[in-house]
């Protein structure tokens, strides 16, 4: 399961990813996305179930591996989903998100 900042217009107004330059597609609860760890290639399929993260609070926050970086927090994963692609102790992972 995962939280996505554009589940609805109300969600978008709270999470405000546009403040970080993100223009994310609207996806409703029950939508399915694949999250791929940019370095290990591990992938997990998640169902969107909640609004979040509050992207505007972490604009320009960066996480890197193998010299490639990603910025902004744009998806929150449950511990089970996160553990499928990385160690919970890592805190943040650079990922690709696709449908």
Buried (B, 14 or more C-beta within 10 A) or exposed (E): EBBBBBBBEEBBEEBBBBEBEBEBEEBEEEBEBEBBBBBEEBBBEBEBBBBBBBBBEBBEEEBEBEEEEBBBBBBBBBEEBBEBBBEEEEEBBBBEBEE
